């Protein structure tokens, strides 16, 4: 008997990385999944983003766990598309209990040199996109009348400053107060809202040369090993980068019965990085 | 398969209240348990503290899960007694994987009226006792290069509380202590985190003094306190919570689910900390 038997979860950025890991963890615990991903390249993003094939792979893996999944290509900047995707998922799966506002990009750039487009796209996806996700989905949890749980993916960057991440950090810090206000507004409906704050996680958003250069400004073409050497110094536990499952496990705690009185909190999962 | 299969946990203040919930939860998930408790009355504590009978009852509850329980009377203010308890636990079970640093007391008075004894006993148990307990297990965990420590703080580790400045100081203090333990033990792969419980219904909180505090006058009742408890929480229909909710979070922190979580503090408070002061209009 899984911890989420009979529940339905809506997950953004579900084609790969942390989003896929969340989908598989929740499905393993018995939840059906409504998945969206842009499955396309955003203009300012310097690494390859997810593809329709990635999303199809998430669908296959969830179905292999004998759970249902309704997957749609949708951009978190498009409220109408998100609303249509959630509405369709709820129509097919019957209810909504959990929202994971996970979609995000990373586009490192020095604050005084970054293009306006880089700033704008970051805020549109990593901050406004999370609000639009919640705006589209949470009314379904409220109308279910059974309560529920929302987890917003923030970052250690909301707490700990690093050069060339002003737009990313501003978006991720903004999510914290979005979470707290929502937690207060939704508590009367027994809906809990929390953030998770991962340190570096080994996903395609991180494992690319532009990000390696963020960690190793001293090298022209840093490798993964060069990156890991620097990433290791961020953490206190002896580890360079976390696995997506480490974040999925924290989210499982937050959305499951074990976290039933946890709301309005910022859950750091950072191998001691903030110490 | 339990989440703590084959582990051994030492729990201070383990004979009743939150400590008992921790002991029973650890056993349910497959751990053997060392239960440490003073099982005696302290001079400044106005409510009845745990007894040998409470300790015996928790042992029975652990054994009902077919796990072994070792009950040890020890005062967390005594390093000697704690070191002996740890040695006895290791002798009996071969190792200690988990410390739940839970023992605590709660007394009240305006800070300018607190007696030296009230202050010293509070700091001795709720702050220094937490350090001494962690100190007692650390060398063993370092030697084995593994372990998890969970410290019980409070929402009062993050905010003030009227008329218990010594409790607030101790509960704030253990968060700093937790971060330092996490920092100093991380190189050995040992984790340390804390929990900030909101209002939990235990013998420490459920007594005449607390009833009067919530009633706002002498002669208060438990019903007065439970009524007031709704204003302490944001979540619908929530007053004083069952100790199990804290044990569930400690279980998460001590399990593999939290393998990369260290140095963090987790409020389990039904949204108390997002309220400004109290909830003037609780949703029932």
Interface residues (C-beta under 8 A of the other chain):
Chain A: X147 X180 X183 X184 X187 X188 X189 X190 X192 X199 X236 X237 X238 X239 X242 X246 X249 X250 X252 X253 X257 X258 X259 X260 X261 X262 X263 X264 X265 X267 X268 X269 X270 X271 X272 X274 X275
Chain B: X179 X182 X183 X186 X187 X189 X191 X198 X234 X235 X236 X237 X238 X241 X245 X248 X249 X251 X252 X256 X257 X258 X259 X260 X261 X262 X263 X264 X266 X267 X268 X269 X270 X271 X273 X274 X275 X283
